[in-house]
Amino acid sequence: MELRNWQSTLKDKVAKALKQGILVALQSPTGSGKTLFSLVSALEVKPKVLFVVRTNNEFYPIYRDAKKLGKKFSFLMGKSKSCLYSDESAESEDIECSLCDSSSVTQVEMKDPPFSVMKGLKERGRIEKFCPYFSILSSISEADVVAVTYPYLFVPRTRESLDLDLDKTVIIVDEAHNLDNLNELDERRINEQTVNLALKEVKSEESKRILERLKAEIKRSVHPDERYIKVENYPKLDENELELLEDEYKDRREEMIRNKAIKRLHIGSVVKFYDSIKYYGPNDAQVFSMRGSLVLKPLLPTSYLSILNEEVPVLLMSGTMPPKDYLVNVFGIKRNILYVDVERELKEKVTGSFDCMLAVDVTSSFSSRGELMWRKYASYLLMIYYQARSNVLAIFPSYSIMDAVMSHVKVNKYVEGSRTNIEEILTESRSKKLIIAGVARGKLSEGVELTSEGISMISDVALCGIPYPPFDDYMKMRSEAIYRSTGQPIKEVLIEIPAVIAVKQAIGRAIRGKHDHATVWLLDKRFETAWWKAKINCFNPKKVKL
């Protein structure tokens, strides 16, 4: 197979580092061919690759490139997507496999893309009474390349279920900038709606009494603010109350598997919230209020990332890799790191390009927020929409700003929400030009691809403000925890680096290949600094003003 210039130039360097036990951090832009490069390099080191991604939607490029290389591919999706009797709202813990009458396994052939394979297995499984999840799990030992999502590597109990010999494996972690948020794997949240739905699931009067009290206390404890506020006196459950709710949860799980109809159990969300509080110490996790919910949030991702410090070949890759010192201080990586920035190494562009426009009369800074500013942002979006040759992606710092601005935008649009569906957006955007509105670090700003015949369907990206994470109680406690661990005062780093990554990820939605060209609209006068221009390679933006 013929490799691109950068791939053939850097392949041996990366493979050599992996063989020497050095962790490789690879930064290469969207559409440059990172997936194929990482597979080729890794398979020179070990006979097997564990390819780890954030979502199941990212399995297809791995399958495609493994097939190009003539390698056997396999994957594993969570139980909620694999179970014969589950809808996709269910949590894995809601599924009681031990009581299922379809727990046998069958041989799995990976001749088609992952979602097609899963669909076929579920159709056959209902007839032949075998389990798609355990069938695929039993087949991955035969594969050369196995694709999984983050929990299967970073949660020890889940990793052990794979039963892989890591001595014969290279681990590749894609979109590695997201490792900063791995602590969210064990984030638990409850709110009034959760408890209301749990009330409909429980049967004992005592359980209902406990949940009614809990609902009233949650209402008094939470705030609508779109930032994390520490809650000292959050509602508590004593041991007997928690045990009673755990029994209810167990009964409902067994009932669902008997009825062959499994859905999300909200009583399970309540139980897991309080079980997790017992598990964590006060220095590891805290309870916060966020947008009307109580959120139990671990402070650091380091406990999940311990696997990266073990003696196993690891390649981290991203189009927006955090700096090396961030990998050390925030991720807690203690082993030697080879940091490879492809475009700096080759001193050339390896993917598509973009032009920059800088608006000097708008900003999302807190002191300037208000209805007049939101109307001005809406005017910019309308101007951009009418001159754009294709779809416009508008990315906002928060849901509240997005909703306020988009309420004034009366053209074809798709606004990110709890039920956002990428296939729905694809269908709409092919029939009419849209403004696609999303939130930084949300469902539409990272990990999604809108393309047609390999060409991006987004011609313009509008960054409606700078997505600095708020320095709220969570961020303050997190920076303090990092300081205790490393002695490094990195408050500013925790705000600046995630903002840069969020901006570059948004731009990357429009640059999906080497022939793509986009216009990036920097709609915030705070972008007019040498620091920001250098970070996003917009050194001479054209200034605009309404």
Secondary structure, DSSP 8 states (H G I E B T S, - for coil): ----HHHHHHHHHHHHHHHTT-EEEEE--TTS-HHHHHHHHHHTT-SEEEEEESSGGGHHHHHHHHHHTT--EEE---HHHH-TTB-TTS-GGG--GGG-S--B-------S-HHHHHHHHHHHHHHHTB-HHHHHHHHGGG-SEEEEETHHHHSHHHHHHH---GGGEEEEESSGGGGGGGGGGG-EEE-HHHHHHHHHH---HHHHHHHHHHHHHHHHH----SS-EE-SS-----HHHHHHHHHHHHHHHHHHHHHT-B---HHHHHHHHHHHHHHS-TTTEEEEEETTEEEEEES-STTGGGGGGSSS-EEEEETT---HHHHHHTS---S-EEEEEHHHHHTS--S-EEEEEEESS----GGG-SHHHHHHHHHHHHHHHHH-SSEEEEEESSHHHHHHHHTT--SSEEE--TT--HHHHHHHHHHS--EEEEETTSTTTSS---EETTEESEEEEEE-S-------HHHHHHHHHHHHHH----HHHHHHHHHHHHHHHHHHTT--STT-EEEEEE-SGGG-SHHHHHHTT-SS-EEE--
